[in-house]
Amino acid sequence: MTDSIFEVPAVVLQEGLDAAVEAPRIRAGEPWASTEIAGLQYYDYGSEGLDGEAVRPRAGDRLVLVRAPDNEYDPRAVEVWWRNDIRLGHLPRGVAREVAHHMDAGLALRAYVADPGDGSAWSARALLVGPAVAELHGKLIAHATAQALDEWQWGERLAAMRAEGDSRARAARFEERLKLARASRLAQAVNTFSAQLPPEPIDETLLPPVGACVEIFAIEKALGCCRSTARRLAERAGACVRVRRRGWFAERSDVVVTEELRAVMAEWASRPRRRVTVAELA
């Protein structure tokens, strides 16, 4: 299992291994990175060593990193050696690109076997520790942080989707929102158009005659408006509205119809009053 970049690598926590010396350094903030060892299948892994035993490194063993600027395929190549005389492979091209120039500048870089693998391609891993891997360590931290944030955001999104119900229910709600949005735009267009229509003529015989003292209800009935609108029209025309009370209770409101009031009533009644609602179009 690959160690998390936010945790101390497991291989340095086992006493007796070469890599154990790095535990306090890593805890103190020494940069590190874990990487595959490329080219196992082409070099000495699994072959017979000088002691007659098969070349099979153990987790925690110290490795030696050797720059190979004369490599015909990659001048930034970094070879990986075990026990100084056995070449296991090389660092992946992308990792070598990050550390080669730091190694050339003399920055320290130590390496250990993180996972010995089985000799097949990319099966073994190395632990790199030291200042030369600081830049790579920072990039890995940024990548791991972004990945963790993406996973958290996706988890929040999944939780919200589960709370909304199954896909069919969500689709139905989405379609209903679209329907209401279309109805709202249509109602706005219709009402905007109707507001620009020319006034319609009104039968003035329906209006109370000039000089008559009528109750506000008569204006309501003649115009088909509410009581507060009838009162506002009377006040706009300058007519005095008299409120008759019985104790604290307003019994009725009377107003004397003037020429100005009739003109205001006729003008208000001639305007288009019908407004289309969203509910009617949805």
C-alpha positions as CSV (number, residue, x, y, z in Angstrom):
1,M,0.0,0.0,0.0
2,T,1.4,3.4,-0.9
3,D,2.1,5.7,2.0
4,S,0.2,9.0,2.2
5,I,2.3,12.0,1.6
6,F,0.9,13.5,4.8
7,E,2.1,10.6,7.0
8,V,5.5,9.3,8.0
9,P,6.4,6.4,5.5
10,A,5.9,3.0,7.1
11,V,9.3,1.7,6.1
12,V,11.1,4.2,8.4
13,L,9.1,3.1,11.5
14,Q,10.5,-0.4,11.7
15,E,13.6,-0.6,13.9
16,G,16.6,-2.4,12.6
17,L,16.1,-1.3,9.0
18,D,18.5,1.1,7.2
19,A,15.6,3.5,6.5
20,A,14.8,3.8,10.3
21,V,17.5,6.5,10.6
22,E,15.2,8.8,8.6
23,A,12.2,8.7,11.0
24,P,13.3,11.6,13.2
25,R,14.4,13.6,10.2
26,I,11.1,13.2,8.4
27,R,9.2,14.0,11.6
28,A,11.3,17.2,11.8
29,G,10.3,18.2,8.3
30,E,12.8,16.6,6.0
31,P,11.2,16.4,2.5
32,W,10.6,13.0,1.1
33,A,8.8,11.2,-1.8
34,S,7.9,7.7,-2.8
35,T,8.4,6.6,-6.3
36,E,8.5,3.5,-8.5
37,I,11.8,2.0,-9.7
38,A,11.8,1.8,-13.5
39,G,13.6,-0.8,-15.6
40,L,13.6,-3.8,-13.1
41,Q,13.1,-6.2,-15.9
42,Y,16.2,-5.1,-17.8
43,Y,18.8,-5.1,-15.1
44,D,20.0,-7.4,-12.2
45,Y,16.9,-8.0,-10.2
46,G,16.4,-11.7,-9.6
47,S,19.8,-12.7,-11.0
48,E,22.5,-14.5,-9.0
49,G,24.6,-12.2,-6.9
50,L,28.3,-12.5,-5.9
51,D,27.2,-14.4,-2.7
52,G,25.3,-16.9,-4.8
53,E,21.9,-15.7,-3.7
54,A,19.3,-14.2,-5.9
55,V,19.2,-10.4,-6.1
56,R,16.2,-9.5,-4.1
57,P,16.4,-6.3,-2.0
58,R,14.4,-6.1,1.2
59,A,12.2,-3.3,2.4
60,G,14.2,-0.6,4.2
61,D,17.6,-1.5,2.5
62,R,19.7,1.5,1.6
63,L,20.0,2.4,-2.1
64,V,22.5,4.5,-4.0
65,L,21.4,7.0,-6.6
66,V,23.9,7.7,-9.4
67,R,23.5,10.5,-12.0
68,A,24.0,9.3,-15.5
69,P,24.3,12.4,-17.7
70,D,25.8,10.3,-20.5
71,N,22.6,8.2,-20.9
72,E,21.8,8.3,-24.6
73,Y,18.0,8.4,-23.9
74,D,17.9,10.9,-21.1
75,P,20.7,13.2,-19.9
76,R,18.9,13.6,-16.6
77,A,18.8,9.9,-15.9
78,V,19.3,8.8,-12.3
79,E,20.3,5.1,-11.8
80,V,19.3,3.1,-8.7
81,W,21.9,0.7,-7.2
82,W,21.7,-1.7,-4.4
83,R,24.7,-2.8,-2.3
84,N,26.8,-0.5,-4.5
85,D,27.4,-3.1,-7.2
86,I,24.0,-4.2,-8.3
87,R,21.9,-2.0,-10.5
88,L,18.2,-2.4,-10.0
89,G,17.0,0.2,-12.5
90,H,16.5,3.9,-12.6
91,L,14.1,6.6,-11.4
92,P,11.1,7.3,-13.7
93,R,11.8,10.1,-16.2
94,G,9.4,12.5,-14.5
95,V,11.0,12.1,-11.1
96,A,14.5,12.3,-12.6
97,R,13.5,15.6,-14.2
98,E,12.6,17.0,-10.8
99,V,15.7,15.9,-8.9
100,A,18.6,15.6,-11.4
101,H,19.5,19.3,-11.4
102,H,19.4,19.4,-7.6
103,M,21.8,16.4,-7.4
104,D,24.1,18.1,-9.9
105,A,24.1,21.2,-7.6
106,G,25.2,19.1,-4.7
107,L,22.0,18.8,-2.7
108,A,21.8,15.6,-0.6
109,L,19.4,12.9,-1.7
110,R,19.2,9.5,0.1
111,A,17.2,6.5,-1.0
112,Y,15.8,3.3,0.5
113,V,13.7,0.3,-0.7
114,A,10.1,1.1,0.2
115,D,8.7,-2.0,-1.5
116,P,11.0,-4.6,-3.0
117,G,8.4,-5.8,-5.6
118,D,8.7,-9.0,-7.5
119,G,11.0,-8.1,-10.4
120,S,8.3,-7.2,-12.9
121,A,8.1,-3.8,-14.4
122,W,7.2,-1.0,-12.0
123,S,6.6,-3.4,-9.1
124,A,9.3,-2.0,-6.7
125,R,9.3,1.4,-5.0
126,A,11.9,3.6,-3.5
127,L,11.8,6.2,-0.7
128,L,13.7,9.4,-1.5
129,V,14.7,11.7,1.4
130,G,16.7,14.9,1.4
131,P,16.8,18.6,0.2
132,A,17.1,17.5,-3.5
133,V,13.5,16.2,-3.4
134,A,12.0,19.3,-1.7
135,E,10.5,20.6,-4.9
136,L,9.0,17.3,-5.8
137,H,7.7,16.9,-2.2
138,G,5.9,20.3,-2.5
139,K,4.3,19.3,-5.7
140,L,3.1,16.0,-4.2
141,I,1.7,17.8,-1.2
142,A,-0.2,20.2,-3.5
143,H,-1.5,17.3,-5.7
144,A,-2.6,15.3,-2.6
145,T,-4.3,18.4,-1.1
146,A,-6.2,19.1,-4.4
147,Q,-7.2,15.4,-4.7
148,A,-8.5,15.3,-1.1
149,L,-10.4,18.5,-1.7
150,D,-11.9,17.1,-4.9
151,E,-12.9,13.9,-3.0
152,W,-14.5,15.9,-0.3
153,Q,-16.4,18.1,-2.7
154,W,-17.6,15.0,-4.7
155,G,-18.7,13.4,-1.4
156,E,-20.7,16.6,-0.5
157,R,-22.3,16.5,-4.0
158,L,-23.2,12.9,-3.6
159,A,-24.7,13.5,-0.2
160,A,-26.8,16.4,-1.6
161,M,-27.9,14.2,-4.6
162,R,-29.0,11.4,-2.2
163,A,-30.9,13.9,-0.1
164,E,-32.7,15.0,-3.2
165,G,-33.9,11.5,-4.0
166,D,-33.4,9.2,-7.0
167,S,-32.6,10.5,-10.5
168,R,-36.2,10.3,-11.7
169,A,-37.3,12.5,-8.9
170,R,-34.5,15.0,-9.5
171,A,-35.3,15.0,-13.2
172,A,-39.0,15.8,-12.4
173,R,-38.0,18.7,-10.1
174,F,-35.6,20.0,-12.7
175,E,-38.3,19.9,-15.4
176,E,-40.7,21.7,-13.1
177,R,-38.1,24.4,-12.5
178,L,-37.6,24.8,-16.2
179,K,-41.4,25.0,-16.7
180,L,-41.8,27.7,-14.1
181,A,-38.9,29.7,-15.6
182,R,-40.5,29.5,-19.1
183,A,-43.8,30.6,-17.6
184,S,-42.2,33.5,-15.8
185,R,-40.6,34.8,-18.9
186,L,-43.8,34.4,-20.9
187,A,-45.9,36.2,-18.3
188,Q,-43.4,39.1,-18.2
189,A,-43.5,39.4,-21.9
190,V,-47.3,39.3,-22.1
191,N,-47.7,41.9,-19.3
192,T,-45.1,44.2,-20.8
193,F,-46.9,44.1,-24.1
194,S,-50.4,44.6,-22.6
195,A,-49.2,47.6,-20.7
196,Q,-48.4,49.3,-24.0
197,L,-51.9,48.8,-25.5
198,P,-54.0,52.0,-26.0
199,P,-56.7,52.8,-23.5
200,E,-60.1,51.2,-24.0
201,P,-63.2,53.5,-24.0
202,I,-65.4,53.2,-20.9
203,D,-69.1,53.6,-20.6
204,E,-69.3,56.7,-18.4
205,T,-72.9,56.0,-17.6
206,L,-71.6,53.4,-15.2
207,L,-69.8,56.1,-13.2
208,P,-71.7,58.0,-10.5
209,P,-72.9,61.5,-11.6
210,V,-71.1,64.7,-10.6
211,G,-72.4,66.1,-7.3
212,A,-73.7,62.8,-6.0
213,C,-72.6,61.8,-2.5
214,V,-71.8,58.2,-2.7
215,E,-70.2,55.6,-0.5
216,I,-66.7,54.4,-1.5
217,F,-68.4,51.0,-2.3
218,A,-70.1,52.7,-5.3
219,I,-66.6,53.5,-6.8
220,E,-65.5,49.9,-6.1
221,K,-68.5,48.5,-7.9
222,A,-68.2,50.8,-10.8
223,L,-64.5,50.2,-11.5
224,G,-64.2,46.7,-10.2
225,C,-61.4,47.6,-7.9
226,C,-60.7,47.1,-4.2
227,R,-61.7,49.6,-1.5
228,S,-58.2,50.9,-0.9
229,T,-57.8,51.7,-4.6
230,A,-61.1,53.5,-4.7
231,R,-60.1,55.6,-1.7
232,R,-56.7,56.4,-3.3
233,L,-58.4,57.5,-6.6
234,A,-60.7,59.9,-4.6
235,E,-57.7,61.4,-2.7
236,R,-55.8,61.8,-6.0
237,A,-58.8,63.8,-7.4
238,G,-58.8,66.0,-4.3
239,A,-62.2,64.7,-3.1
240,C,-62.8,64.7,0.6
241,V,-63.6,61.2,2.0
242,R,-65.9,61.4,5.1
243,V,-65.7,58.5,7.5
244,R,-68.8,57.9,9.6
245,R,-68.1,56.1,12.8
246,R,-70.2,54.4,15.4
247,G,-67.9,54.4,18.4
248,W,-64.5,52.9,17.3
249,F,-66.2,51.2,14.3
250,A,-66.1,52.9,10.9
251,E,-69.7,52.5,9.6
252,R,-69.2,53.9,6.1
253,S,-67.0,56.3,4.0
254,D,-68.8,58.9,1.8
255,V,-67.4,61.1,-1.0
256,V,-68.9,63.8,-3.2
257,V,-68.3,63.0,-6.9
258,T,-66.6,65.9,-8.7
259,E,-65.5,66.4,-12.3
260,E,-62.0,65.7,-11.3
261,L,-63.0,62.4,-9.6
262,R,-64.9,61.3,-12.6
263,A,-61.9,62.1,-14.8
264,V,-59.6,60.1,-12.6
265,M,-62.1,57.2,-12.5
266,A,-62.5,57.2,-16.3
267,E,-58.7,57.3,-16.8
268,W,-58.0,54.5,-14.4
269,A,-60.8,52.3,-15.9
270,S,-59.5,52.8,-19.4
271,R,-56.1,51.2,-18.6
272,P,-55.6,47.5,-19.1
273,R,-55.9,46.0,-15.7
274,R,-55.6,42.3,-16.5
275,R,-52.2,40.9,-15.7
276,V,-51.2,37.3,-16.6
277,T,-49.7,35.3,-13.7
278,V,-47.1,32.7,-13.8
279,A,-49.5,30.2,-12.3
280,E,-51.9,30.6,-15.2
281,L,-49.1,29.9,-17.8
282,A,-47.3,27.1,-15.9
